[in-house]
Amino acid sequence: MFCCSPLATAHKLYPIRIRFVNIVTKEPQWVTVAYVSVVKKLNESATDERAKLRRSAVLQRVLYVAFRSVINASHSGVTVYT
């Protein structure tokens, strides 16, 4: 989505990548599964600790959203057709 406002800025994102190994070819492959936005420090007391807590909370949320269907499948089970 693009914005025409001169005050608009882009968000910096870090990719979350996981490594899969193809069981047929034995070739490893890196796949990007999500992106996490950069959380900057604010001007407040205990800046480093609070920024660390915010970053970990954002990471946990992103991981949950990226893997929630797999989490549900791991609890209930799924049929795999070969």
C-alpha positions as CSV (number, residue, x, y, z in Angstrom):
1,M,0.0,0.0,0.0
2,F,1.4,3.4,-1.0
3,C,0.7,6.7,0.5
4,C,1.2,10.1,-1.0
5,S,1.8,12.0,2.2
6,P,5.3,13.5,2.6
7,L,5.2,12.5,6.2
8,A,4.7,8.8,5.5
9,T,7.7,6.6,6.3
10,A,8.4,3.0,5.6
11,H,8.5,0.4,8.4
12,K,11.7,-1.6,8.8
13,L,11.1,-5.3,9.0
14,Y,13.2,-8.3,9.9
15,P,12.3,-11.6,8.1
16,I,11.7,-14.7,10.1
17,R,13.1,-17.6,8.1
18,I,13.0,-21.3,8.8
19,R,15.1,-24.1,7.3
20,F,13.4,-27.0,5.7
21,V,15.1,-30.1,4.4
22,N,13.4,-31.8,1.5
23,I,13.1,-35.4,2.5
24,V,13.2,-36.6,-1.2
25,T,16.2,-34.6,-2.4
26,K,17.8,-34.0,1.0
27,E,18.4,-30.4,-0.1
28,P,18.0,-27.7,2.6
29,Q,15.9,-24.7,1.8
30,W,15.3,-21.4,3.7
31,V,11.7,-20.1,3.6
32,T,10.5,-16.8,4.9
33,V,7.4,-17.3,7.0
34,A,6.8,-13.9,8.5
35,Y,8.2,-10.4,9.1
36,V,8.7,-8.7,12.4
37,S,8.7,-4.9,12.6
38,V,11.6,-3.1,14.3
39,V,10.8,-1.9,17.8
40,K,12.7,1.2,18.7
41,K,13.7,2.4,22.2
42,L,11.6,5.2,23.7
43,N,12.8,8.0,26.0
44,E,11.7,6.5,29.3
45,S,13.2,5.0,32.5
46,A,14.7,1.5,32.1
47,T,14.7,2.0,28.4
48,D,16.8,-1.1,27.5
49,E,14.6,-3.5,29.6
50,R,11.3,-2.1,28.4
51,A,12.4,-2.2,24.8
52,K,13.5,-5.8,25.3
53,L,10.1,-6.7,26.7
54,R,8.3,-5.0,23.8
55,R,10.4,-6.7,21.2
56,S,9.8,-10.1,22.8
57,A,6.1,-9.5,22.9
58,V,6.0,-8.5,19.2
59,L,8.0,-11.6,18.3
60,Q,5.7,-13.9,20.3
61,R,2.6,-12.4,18.5
62,V,4.1,-12.7,15.1
63,L,5.2,-16.3,15.7
64,Y,1.7,-17.2,16.9
65,V,0.0,-15.7,13.9
66,A,2.5,-17.3,11.5
67,F,2.1,-20.8,13.0
68,R,-1.4,-20.9,14.5
69,S,-2.7,-23.3,11.8
70,V,0.2,-25.6,12.4
71,I,-0.4,-25.4,16.2
72,N,-4.0,-26.4,15.8
73,A,-3.1,-29.2,13.5
74,S,-0.5,-30.5,16.0
75,H,-3.1,-30.6,18.7
76,S,-6.0,-32.2,16.7
77,G,-4.0,-34.1,14.1
78,V,-4.4,-34.1,10.4
79,T,-4.6,-36.7,7.7
80,V,-1.6,-36.8,5.3
81,Y,-2.1,-38.4,2.0
82,T,1.0,-39.8,0.3
